[in-house]
């Protein structure tokens, strides 16, 4: 609707500019002389001089360029313009009144055109210039429209892709958590029942509260904290899990479920039931940036099952690129038995 409104304003502006061009000389003369009779005396010559140019421009702008030229009807476009120029300049072909009085009866009628040919050529050339001007203005508007449509298509495609990526997260999360609780029911049924309550709260957030583009950071942190507790169900006393949440004072919103993949991978690849393991997660502000860091012990994996190569990591990178283009930093590294992921959302804080 805004786009159509802007187009209407541009079209009306074209008409108003030509009206002003016709009226302005007479209005200036009237204001300078103070004589209202001078207005009509100046207006009509100016009007008759500008009218052909105005018609050539407006007919091309509103009809011929969009209906013929842009639809590849070049022959018809040229033919109609030639006809239009001929009709508009026809009254000037017999300019008998402009021949000096002493020559009017002596000059043959066929030779009278010789007095107007240069003027006719100049007028036609000038009108041709305004045909090209109409083409240029219409081309600029058309180019802007095409760019706008491309941006709209790109935005819709990105939104559809984001929806698809987020829907991939929820089943993945549910699958892993149910596996953890299922294992726990054989060991500690009471704790398993408590975990089911935590899972219910976590799923409510993941499935319903995240059905928006951005969510409050505090709610996302509470979800991650609850999620980590559920992931700890697979850990034993050999695994150290630590979290640190430092929230900024201002109310910040971020994309939902953004940091779940690194946390999930940390527990998947960084925990070993037979060896000392650790998972360290923290979130804190650094200047105007919001920084998330996840570190975990690193154990060698065979084949293609190694950390940083899963679907979750690829989804995370794609979501960052779509939601925070040019405004994020993603780093991952493996060093001395430790794998770490650092994500900084740039200029997110005031």
C-alpha atoms as a printed R data frame, in Angstrom:
    type eleno elety resid chain resno      x       y       z
1   ATOM     1    CA   UNK     A     1  0.000   0.000   0.000
2   ATOM     2    CA   UNK     A     2  2.821   2.438   0.820
3   ATOM     3    CA   UNK     A     3  4.472   1.606  -2.473
4   ATOM     4    CA   UNK     A     4  1.286   2.395  -4.407
5   ATOM     5    CA   UNK     A     5  0.827   5.603  -2.417
6   ATOM     6    CA   UNK     A     6  4.351   6.723  -3.306
7   ATOM     7    CA   UNK     A     7  3.774   5.918  -6.973
8   ATOM     8    CA   UNK     A     8  0.579   8.027  -6.952
9   ATOM     9    CA   UNK     A     9  2.491  10.954  -5.458
10  ATOM    10    CA   UNK     A    10  5.188  10.663  -8.151
11  ATOM    11    CA   UNK     A    11  2.574  10.567 -10.927
12  ATOM    12    CA   UNK     A    12  0.725  13.582  -9.537
13  ATOM    13    CA   UNK     A    13  4.028  15.419  -9.242
14  ATOM    14    CA   UNK     A    14  4.627  14.914 -12.976
15  ATOM    15    CA   UNK     A    15  1.325  16.648 -13.790
16  ATOM    16    CA   UNK     A    16  1.818  19.468 -11.260
17  ATOM    17    CA   UNK     A    17  5.285  20.260 -12.608
18  ATOM    18    CA   UNK     A    18  3.895  20.784 -16.103
19  ATOM    19    CA   UNK     A    19  1.016  22.932 -14.818
20  ATOM    20    CA   UNK     A    20  3.514  25.106 -12.969
21  ATOM    21    CA   UNK     A    21  5.696  25.329 -16.076
22  ATOM    22    CA   UNK     A    22  2.744  26.701 -18.056
23  ATOM    23    CA   UNK     A    23  1.453  29.106 -15.419
24  ATOM    24    CA   UNK     A    24  4.724  30.319 -13.900
25  ATOM    25    CA   UNK     A    25  5.814  32.779 -16.664
26  ATOM    26    CA   UNK     A    26  2.420  34.529 -16.639
27  ATOM    27    CA   UNK     A    27  2.302  34.560 -12.845
28  ATOM    28    CA   UNK     A    28  5.776  36.109 -12.620
29  ATOM    29    CA   UNK     A    29  4.818  38.765 -15.187
30  ATOM    30    CA   UNK     A    30  1.650  39.552 -13.250
31  ATOM    31    CA   UNK     A    31  3.496  39.835  -9.936
32  ATOM    32    CA   UNK     A    32  6.171  42.095 -11.412
33  ATOM    33    CA   UNK     A    33  3.823  44.388 -13.358
34  ATOM    34    CA   UNK     A    34  0.819  44.268 -11.058
35  ATOM    35    CA   UNK     A    35 -1.415  44.317 -14.149
36  ATOM    36    CA   UNK     A    36 -3.905  41.414 -14.322
37  ATOM    37    CA   UNK     A    37 -4.293  41.942 -18.068
38  ATOM    38    CA   UNK     A    38 -0.645  41.052 -18.499
39  ATOM    39    CA   UNK     A    39 -1.388  37.568 -17.053
40  ATOM    40    CA   UNK     A    40 -3.627  36.535 -19.961
41  ATOM    41    CA   UNK     A    41 -1.350  38.306 -22.450
42  ATOM    42    CA   UNK     A    42  1.623  36.217 -21.245
43  ATOM    43    CA   UNK     A    43 -0.216  33.006 -20.375
44  ATOM    44    CA   UNK     A    44 -1.648  32.071 -23.770
45  ATOM    45    CA   UNK     A    45  1.609  32.273 -25.769
46  ATOM    46    CA   UNK     A    46  3.363  30.324 -23.035
47  ATOM    47    CA   UNK     A    47  0.536  27.787 -22.936
48  ATOM    48    CA   UNK     A    48  0.536  27.178 -26.704
49  ATOM    49    CA   UNK     A    49  4.307  26.840 -26.711
50  ATOM    50    CA   UNK     A    50  4.425  24.376 -23.795
51  ATOM    51    CA   UNK     A    51  1.302  22.341 -24.621
52  ATOM    52    CA   UNK     A    52  2.851  20.110 -27.347
53  ATOM    53    CA   UNK     A    53  5.878  19.365 -25.190
54  ATOM    54    CA   UNK     A    54  3.658  18.627 -22.193
55  ATOM    55    CA   UNK     A    55  1.433  16.268 -24.185
56  ATOM    56    CA   UNK     A    56  4.412  14.459 -25.694
57  ATOM    57    CA   UNK     A    57  5.944  13.901 -22.250
58  ATOM    58    CA   UNK     A    58  2.758  12.891 -20.392
59  ATOM    59    CA   UNK     A    59  1.452  10.594 -23.146
60  ATOM    60    CA   UNK     A    60  4.801   8.807 -23.219
61  ATOM    61    CA   UNK     A    61  5.157   8.751 -19.438
62  ATOM    62    CA   UNK     A    62  1.684   7.366 -18.692
63  ATOM    63    CA   UNK     A    63  0.921   5.311 -21.813
64  ATOM    64    CA   UNK     A    64  3.485   4.686 -24.520
65  ATOM    65    CA   UNK     A    65  6.561   3.852 -22.441
66  ATOM    66    CA   UNK     A    66  4.902   1.419 -19.969
67  ATOM    67    CA   UNK     A    67  2.374  -0.038 -22.440
68  ATOM    68    CA   UNK     A    68  4.530  -0.334 -25.555
69  ATOM    69    CA   UNK     A    69  8.246   0.226 -24.962
70  ATOM    70    CA   UNK     A    70  8.518  -1.870 -21.786
71  ATOM    71    CA   UNK     A    71  6.491  -4.616 -23.457
72  ATOM    72    CA   UNK     A    72  8.939  -4.865 -26.366
73  ATOM    73    CA   UNK     A    73  6.536  -3.233 -28.857
74  ATOM    74    CA   UNK     A    74  9.246  -1.001 -30.290
75  ATOM    75    CA   UNK     A    75  7.715  -0.636 -33.780
76  ATOM    76    CA   UNK     A    76  4.382   0.494 -32.379
77  ATOM    77    CA   UNK     A    77  6.137   2.791 -29.905
78  ATOM    78    CA   UNK     A    78  8.006   4.584 -32.697
79  ATOM    79    CA   UNK     A    79  4.978   4.675 -35.027
80  ATOM    80    CA   UNK     A    80  2.650   6.164 -32.401
81  ATOM    81    CA   UNK     A    81  5.241   8.776 -31.421
82  ATOM    82    CA   UNK     A    82  5.779   9.775 -35.055
83  ATOM    83    CA   UNK     A    83  2.011  10.148 -35.476
84  ATOM    84    CA   UNK     A    84  1.797  12.112 -32.229
85  ATOM    85    CA   UNK     A    85  4.534  14.536 -33.311
86  ATOM    86    CA   UNK     A    86  2.892  14.980 -36.722
87  ATOM    87    CA   UNK     A    87 -0.504  15.810 -35.186
88  ATOM    88    CA   UNK     A    88  0.915  18.227 -32.642
89  ATOM    89    CA   UNK     A    89  3.006  20.086 -35.219
90  ATOM    90    CA   UNK     A    90  0.417  20.057 -38.023
91  ATOM    91    CA   UNK     A    91 -0.982  23.548 -37.211
92  ATOM    92    CA   UNK     A    92  2.453  25.008 -37.859
93  ATOM    93    CA   UNK     A    93  2.825  23.691 -41.401
94  ATOM    94    CA   UNK     A    94  1.097  26.746 -42.936
95  ATOM    95    CA   UNK     A    95  2.440  29.627 -40.838
96  ATOM    96    CA   UNK     A    96  1.142  32.290 -43.254
97  ATOM    97    CA   UNK     A    97  0.758  34.853 -40.498
98  ATOM    98    CA   UNK     A    98  4.482  34.842 -39.798
99  ATOM    99    CA   UNK     A    99  5.504  35.766 -43.369
100 ATOM   100    CA   UNK     A   100  6.309  39.497 -43.695
101 ATOM   101    CA   UNK     A   101  3.238  41.310 -45.055
102 ATOM   102    CA   UNK     A   102  5.059  42.684 -48.082
103 ATOM   103    CA   UNK     A   103  5.953  39.093 -49.175
104 ATOM   104    CA   UNK     A   104  2.715  37.225 -48.392
105 ATOM   105    CA   UNK     A   105  1.173  37.666 -51.841
106 ATOM   106    CA   UNK     A   106  4.443  37.299 -53.684
107 ATOM   107    CA   UNK     A   107  5.763  34.107 -52.088
108 ATOM   108    CA   UNK     A   108  4.243  30.904 -53.559
109 ATOM   109    CA   UNK     A   109  2.328  28.808 -51.068
110 ATOM   110    CA   UNK     A   110  4.715  25.863 -51.468
111 ATOM   111    CA   UNK     A   111  7.633  28.072 -50.502
112 ATOM   112    CA   UNK     A   112  6.047  29.294 -47.305
113 ATOM   113    CA   UNK     A   113  7.186  26.105 -45.565
114 ATOM   114    CA   UNK     A   114 10.790  27.159 -46.094
115 ATOM   115    CA   UNK     A   115 10.250  29.886 -43.516
116 ATOM   116    CA   UNK     A   116  9.129  27.302 -40.924
117 ATOM   117    CA   UNK     A   117 11.223  24.240 -41.632
118 ATOM   118    CA   UNK     A   118 14.056  25.211 -39.210
119 ATOM   119    CA   UNK     A   119 11.475  26.028 -36.522
120 ATOM   120    CA   UNK     A   120  9.620  22.759 -37.120
121 ATOM   121    CA   UNK     A   121 12.837  20.781 -36.932
122 ATOM   122    CA   UNK     A   122 13.806  22.534 -33.695
123 ATOM   123    CA   UNK     A   123 10.365  21.920 -32.181
124 ATOM   124    CA   UNK     A   124 10.406  18.241 -33.168
125 ATOM   125    CA   UNK     A   125 13.916  17.820 -31.794
126 ATOM   126    CA   UNK     A   126 12.930  19.506 -28.527
127 ATOM   127    CA   UNK     A   127  9.865  17.256 -28.241
128 ATOM   128    CA   UNK     A   128 12.040  14.241 -28.971
129 ATOM   129    CA   UNK     A   129 14.248  15.231 -26.040
130 ATOM   130    CA   UNK     A   130 11.201  15.086 -23.748
131 ATOM   131    CA   UNK     A   131 10.265  11.671 -25.127
132 ATOM   132    CA   UNK     A   132 13.673  10.428 -24.005
133 ATOM   133    CA   UNK     A   133 13.183  12.247 -20.683
134 ATOM   134    CA   UNK     A   134  9.893  10.367 -20.150
135 ATOM   135    CA   UNK     A   135 11.694   7.115 -20.991
136 ATOM   136    CA   UNK     A   136 14.430   7.949 -18.494
137 ATOM   137    CA   UNK     A   137 12.062   8.841 -15.648
138 ATOM   138    CA   UNK     A   138  9.924   5.762 -16.280
139 ATOM   139    CA   UNK     A   139 13.026   3.562 -16.434
140 ATOM   140    CA   UNK     A   140 14.225   4.844 -13.061
141 ATOM   141    CA   UNK     A   141 10.808   4.170 -11.509
142 ATOM   142    CA   UNK     A   142 10.682   0.731 -13.097
143 ATOM   143    CA   UNK     A   143 14.178  -0.083 -11.860
144 ATOM   144    CA   UNK     A   144 13.204   0.929  -8.323
145 ATOM   145    CA   UNK     A   145 10.082  -1.210  -8.549
146 ATOM   146    CA   UNK     A   146 12.117  -4.211  -9.690
147 ATOM   147    CA   UNK     A   147 14.613  -3.710  -6.867
148 ATOM   148    CA   UNK     A   148 11.764  -3.441  -4.369
149 ATOM   149    CA   UNK     A   149 10.187  -6.652  -5.682
150 ATOM   150    CA   UNK     A   150 13.523  -8.460  -5.512
151 ATOM   151    CA   UNK     A   151 14.017  -7.318  -1.924
152 ATOM   152    CA   UNK     A   152 10.505  -8.480  -1.039
153 ATOM   153    CA   UNK     A   153 11.117 -11.877  -2.604
154 ATOM   154    CA   UNK     A   154 14.453 -12.137  -0.826
155 ATOM   155    CA   UNK     A   155 12.840 -11.207   2.495
156 ATOM   156    CA   UNK     A   156 10.044 -13.764   2.064
157 ATOM   157    CA   UNK     A   157 12.553 -16.452   1.118
158 ATOM   158    CA   UNK     A   158 14.683 -15.645   4.168
159 ATOM   159    CA   UNK     A   159 11.636 -15.770   6.451
160 ATOM   160    CA   UNK     A   160 10.611 -19.138   5.046
161 ATOM   161    CA   UNK     A   161 14.143 -20.476   5.494
162 ATOM   162    CA   UNK     A   162 14.302 -19.202   9.081
163 ATOM   163    CA   UNK     A   163 11.001 -20.901   9.859
164 ATOM   164    CA   UNK     A   164 12.318 -24.147   8.401
165 ATOM   165    CA   UNK     A   165 15.568 -23.894  10.358
166 ATOM   166    CA   UNK     A   166 13.786 -23.196  13.644
167 ATOM   167    CA   UNK     A   167 11.383 -26.089  13.123
168 ATOM   168    CA   UNK     A   168 14.381 -28.363  12.699
169 ATOM   169    CA   UNK     A   169 15.614 -27.381  16.160
170 ATOM   170    CA   UNK     A   170 12.527 -28.345  18.127
171 ATOM   171    CA   UNK     A   171 12.270 -32.056  17.118
172 ATOM   172    CA   UNK     A   172 16.030 -32.416  17.508
173 ATOM   173    CA   UNK     A   173 15.894 -30.994  21.020
174 ATOM   174    CA   UNK     A   174 12.907 -33.146  21.963
175 ATOM   175    CA   UNK     A   175 14.516 -36.326  20.638
176 ATOM   176    CA   UNK     A   176 17.701 -35.881  22.680
177 ATOM   177    CA   UNK     A   177 15.947 -34.880  25.897
178 ATOM   178    CA   UNK     A   178 13.467 -37.780  25.803
179 ATOM   179    CA   UNK     A   179 16.387 -40.153  25.362
180 ATOM   180    CA   UNK     A   180 18.000 -38.739  28.507
181 ATOM   181    CA   UNK     A   181 14.823 -39.080  30.589
182 ATOM   182    CA   UNK     A   182 14.205 -42.553  29.223
183 ATOM   183    CA   UNK     A   183 17.623 -43.638  30.467
184 ATOM   184    CA   UNK     A   184 16.997 -42.018  33.856
185 ATOM   185    CA   UNK     A   185 13.728 -43.906  34.494
186 ATOM   186    CA   UNK     A   186 15.713 -47.094  35.002
187 ATOM   187    CA   UNK     A   187 18.051 -45.478  37.519
188 ATOM   188    CA   UNK     A   188 16.058 -42.846  39.458
189 ATOM   189    CA   UNK     A   189 12.293 -42.787  38.717
190 ATOM   190    CA   UNK     A   190 11.625 -39.882  41.088
191 ATOM   191    CA   UNK     A   191 14.223 -37.703  39.426
192 ATOM   192    CA   UNK     A   192 12.887 -38.773  36.038
193 ATOM   193    CA   UNK     A   193  9.403 -37.596  37.018
194 ATOM   194    CA   UNK     A   194 10.825 -34.249  38.137
195 ATOM   195    CA   UNK     A   195 12.695 -33.977  34.876
196 ATOM   196    CA   UNK     A   196  9.489 -34.584  32.937
197 ATOM   197    CA   UNK     A   197  8.048 -31.476  34.618
198 ATOM   198    CA   UNK     A   198 11.147 -29.516  33.600
199 ATOM   199    CA   UNK     A   199 10.824 -30.881  30.085
200 ATOM   200    CA   UNK     A   200  7.197 -29.744  29.934
201 ATOM   201    CA   UNK     A   201  8.182 -26.171  30.842
202 ATOM   202    CA   UNK     A   202 11.076 -26.246  28.409
203 ATOM   203    CA   UNK     A   203  8.952 -27.553  25.553
204 ATOM   204    CA   UNK     A   204  6.274 -24.954  26.221
205 ATOM   205    CA   UNK     A   205  8.879 -22.262  25.718
206 ATOM   206    CA   UNK     A   206 10.504 -23.929  22.702
207 ATOM   207    CA   UNK     A   207  7.243 -24.635  20.900
208 ATOM   208    CA   UNK     A   208  5.074 -21.651  21.785
209 ATOM   209    CA   UNK     A   209  6.984 -18.763  23.367
210 ATOM   210    CA   UNK     A   210  9.524 -18.723  20.536
211 ATOM   211    CA   UNK     A   211  6.905 -18.245  17.820
212 ATOM   212    CA   UNK     A   212  8.207 -14.707  17.218
213 ATOM   213    CA   UNK     A   213 11.228 -13.149  15.532
214 ATOM   214    CA   UNK     A   214 12.806 -12.022  18.809
215 ATOM   215    CA   UNK     A   215 12.350 -13.032  22.448
216 ATOM   216    CA   UNK     A   216 13.471 -11.364  25.713
217 ATOM   217    CA   UNK     A   217 17.008 -12.331  26.656
218 ATOM   218    CA   UNK     A   218 15.972 -13.143  30.225
219 ATOM   219    CA   UNK     A   219 13.464 -15.739  29.000
220 ATOM   220    CA   UNK     A   220 16.022 -17.241  26.638
221 ATOM   221    CA   UNK     A   221 18.576 -17.526  29.469
222 ATOM   222    CA   UNK     A   222 16.003 -19.236  31.722
223 ATOM   223    CA   UNK     A   223 15.291 -21.681  28.907
224 ATOM   224    CA   UNK     A   224 18.990 -22.418  28.346
225 ATOM   225    CA   UNK     A   225 19.525 -22.940  32.074
226 ATOM   226    CA   UNK     A   226 16.627 -25.399  32.207
227 ATOM   227    CA   UNK     A   227 17.859 -27.091  29.043
228 ATOM   228    CA   UNK     A   228 21.346 -27.546  30.522
229 ATOM   229    CA   UNK     A   229 19.862 -29.191  33.611
230 ATOM   230    CA   UNK     A   230 18.063 -31.662  31.398
231 ATOM   231    CA   UNK     A   231 21.246 -32.327  29.419
232 ATOM   232    CA   UNK     A   232 23.081 -33.010  32.692
233 ATOM   233    CA   UNK     A   233 20.929 -36.092  33.110
234 ATOM   234    CA   UNK     A   234 23.375 -37.947  30.866
235 ATOM   235    CA   UNK     A   235 26.363 -36.878  32.952
236 ATOM   236    CA   UNK     A   236 27.979 -38.597  35.915
237 ATOM   237    CA   UNK     A   237 30.300 -37.364  38.663
238 ATOM   238    CA   UNK     A   238 33.246 -37.216  36.251
239 ATOM   239    CA   UNK     A   239 31.645 -34.323  34.363
240 ATOM   240    CA   UNK     A   240 31.923 -30.721  35.555
241 ATOM   241    CA   UNK     A   241 29.186 -28.414  34.258
242 ATOM   242    CA   UNK     A   242 29.335 -24.695  35.013
243 ATOM   243    CA   UNK     A   243 27.249 -21.772  33.785
244 ATOM   244    CA   UNK     A   244 27.550 -18.031  34.170
245 ATOM   245    CA   UNK     A   245 24.770 -15.681  33.081
246 ATOM   246    CA   UNK     A   246 25.478 -11.943  33.213
247 ATOM   247    CA   UNK     A   247 22.498 -10.100  31.781
248 ATOM   248    CA   UNK     A   248 22.703  -6.439  30.744
249 ATOM   249    CA   UNK     A   249 20.516  -3.977  32.640
250 ATOM   250    CA   UNK     A   250 18.510  -3.029  29.579
251 ATOM   251    CA   UNK     A   251 15.749  -5.174  28.128
252 ATOM   252    CA   UNK     A   252 17.381  -6.951  25.200
253 ATOM   253    CA   UNK     A   253 15.708  -9.237  22.684
254 ATOM   254    CA   UNK     A   254 17.467 -11.857  20.587
255 ATOM   255    CA   UNK     A   255 16.513 -14.556  18.106
256 ATOM   256    CA   UNK     A   256 15.050 -17.575  19.927
257 ATOM   257    CA   UNK     A   257 16.923 -20.868  20.372
258 ATOM   258    CA   UNK     A   258 20.053 -19.270  18.972
259 ATOM   259    CA   UNK     A   259 22.627 -20.858  21.313
260 ATOM   260    CA   UNK     A   260 21.104 -24.306  21.737
261 ATOM   261    CA   UNK     A   261 23.212 -26.012  19.068
262 ATOM   262    CA   UNK     A   262 26.604 -25.216  20.703
263 ATOM   263    CA   UNK     A   263 25.245 -26.350  24.089
264 ATOM   264    CA   UNK     A   264 23.860 -29.542  22.614
265 ATOM   265    CA   UNK     A   265 27.136 -30.298  20.816
266 ATOM   266    CA   UNK     A   266 29.109 -29.592  23.984
267 ATOM   267    CA   UNK     A   267 27.237 -32.332  25.835
268 ATOM   268    CA   UNK     A   268 27.208 -34.648  22.829
269 ATOM   269    CA   UNK     A   269 30.911 -34.455  22.018
270 ATOM   270    CA   UNK     A   270 32.473 -33.117  25.203
271 ATOM   271    CA   UNK     A   271 31.196 -35.582  27.794
272 ATOM   272    CA   UNK     A   272 32.755 -38.995  28.364
273 ATOM   273    CA   UNK     A   273 31.332 -41.294  31.027
274 ATOM   274    CA   UNK     A   274 34.719 -42.895  31.633
275 ATOM   275    CA   UNK     A   275 36.980 -39.836  31.627
276 ATOM   276    CA   UNK     A   276 36.999 -36.440  33.361
277 ATOM   277    CA   UNK     A   277 34.973 -33.998  31.241
278 ATOM   278    CA   UNK     A   278 33.790 -30.438  31.457
279 ATOM   279    CA   UNK     A   279 31.234 -28.103  29.889
280 ATOM   280    CA   UNK     A   280 31.517 -24.372  30.618
281 ATOM   281    CA   UNK     A   281 28.937 -21.924  29.332
282 ATOM   282    CA   UNK     A   282 28.719 -18.194  29.904
283 ATOM   283    CA   UNK     A   283 26.859 -15.212  28.506
284 ATOM   284    CA   UNK     A   284 27.933 -11.651  29.220
285 ATOM   285    CA   UNK     A   285 28.058  -8.165  27.684
286 ATOM   286    CA   UNK     A   286 31.305  -6.769  26.249
287 ATOM   287    CA   UNK     A   287 30.822  -3.085  25.533
288 ATOM   288    CA   UNK     A   288 27.882  -2.933  23.141
289 ATOM   289    CA   UNK     A   289 28.234  -6.603  22.161
290 ATOM   290    CA   UNK     A   290 26.487  -9.594  23.677
291 ATOM   291    CA   UNK     A   291 28.918 -12.513  23.876
292 ATOM   292    CA   UNK     A   292 28.080 -16.199  24.277
293 ATOM   293    CA   UNK     A   293 30.880 -18.690  24.934
294 ATOM   294    CA   UNK     A   294 30.726 -22.446  25.220
295 ATOM   295    CA   UNK     A   295 33.759 -24.595  26.063
296 ATOM   296    CA   UNK     A   296 33.976 -28.338  26.479
297 ATOM   297    CA   UNK     A   297 36.504 -31.116  26.724
298 ATOM   298    CA   UNK     A   298 37.335 -32.630  23.389
299 ATOM   299    CA   UNK     A   299 37.519 -36.347  22.686
300 ATOM   300    CA   UNK     A   300 38.523 -37.731  19.316
301 ATOM   301    CA   UNK     A   301 35.740 -39.040  17.110
302 ATOM   302    CA   UNK     A   302 36.110 -41.457  14.242
303 ATOM   303    CA   UNK     A   303 34.595 -41.071  10.792
304 ATOM   304    CA   UNK     A   304 32.378 -38.085  10.112
305 ATOM   305    CA   UNK     A   305 30.920 -37.812  13.625
306 ATOM   306    CA   UNK     A   306 33.029 -34.959  14.972
307 ATOM   307    CA   UNK     A   307 32.180 -31.710  16.690
308 ATOM   308    CA   UNK     A   308 31.413 -28.661  14.602
309 ATOM   309    CA   UNK     A   309 30.214 -30.638  11.604
310 ATOM   310    CA   UNK     A   310 26.594 -31.410  12.462
311 ATOM   311    CA   UNK     A   311 23.333 -30.080  11.082
312 ATOM   312    CA   UNK     A   312 22.853 -27.973  14.204
313 ATOM   313    CA   UNK     A   313 26.066 -26.037  13.685
314 ATOM   314    CA   UNK     A   314 25.277 -25.383  10.026
315 ATOM   315    CA   UNK     A   315 21.772 -24.220  10.938
316 ATOM   316    CA   UNK     A   316 23.210 -21.889  13.561
317 ATOM   317    CA   UNK     A   317 25.602 -20.269  11.105
318 ATOM   318    CA   UNK     A   318 22.853 -19.874   8.531
319 ATOM   319    CA   UNK     A   319 20.469 -18.315  11.069
320 ATOM   320    CA   UNK     A   320 23.150 -15.869  12.200
321 ATOM   321    CA   UNK     A   321 23.732 -14.847   8.593
322 ATOM   322    CA   UNK     A   322 20.024 -14.350   7.959
323 ATOM   323    CA   UNK     A   323 19.099 -12.590  11.219
324 ATOM   324    CA   UNK     A   324 22.284 -10.649  11.971
325 ATOM   325    CA   UNK     A   325 23.974 -10.082   8.578
326 ATOM   326    CA   UNK     A   326 27.275  -8.295   9.084
327 ATOM   327    CA   UNK     A   327 26.493  -7.817  12.795
328 ATOM   328    CA   UNK     A   328 27.854 -10.987  14.353
329 ATOM   329    CA   UNK     A   329 31.126 -12.803  14.922
330 ATOM   330    CA   UNK     A   330 31.372 -16.583  15.035
331 ATOM   331    CA   UNK     A   331 34.573 -18.303  16.200
332 ATOM   332    CA   UNK     A   332 35.278 -21.943  16.890
333 ATOM   333    CA   UNK     A   333 38.576 -23.536  17.762
334 ATOM   334    CA   UNK     A   334 40.084 -26.786  19.010
335 ATOM   335    CA   UNK     A   335 43.187 -26.529  21.182
336 ATOM   336    CA   UNK     A   336 44.849 -28.726  23.812
337 ATOM   337    CA   UNK     A   337 41.906 -31.045  24.324
338 ATOM   338    CA   UNK     A   338 39.346 -28.249  24.456
339 ATOM   339    CA   UNK     A   339 36.776 -27.149  21.924
340 ATOM   340    CA   UNK     A   340 35.255 -23.666  22.180
341 ATOM   341    CA   UNK     A   341 32.603 -21.629  20.372
342 ATOM   342    CA   UNK     A   342 32.330 -17.871  20.743
343 ATOM   343    CA   UNK     A   343 29.407 -15.911  19.299
344 ATOM   344    CA   UNK     A   344 29.275 -12.128  19.544
345 ATOM   345    CA   UNK     A   345 26.162 -10.199  18.522
346 ATOM   346    CA   UNK     A   346 27.521  -6.804  17.510
347 ATOM   347    CA   UNK     A   347 26.069  -3.486  18.725
348 ATOM   348    CA   UNK     A   348 23.091  -5.241  20.285
349 ATOM   349    CA   UNK     A   349 23.305  -3.246  23.500
350 ATOM   350    CA   UNK     A   350 22.647   0.470  23.806
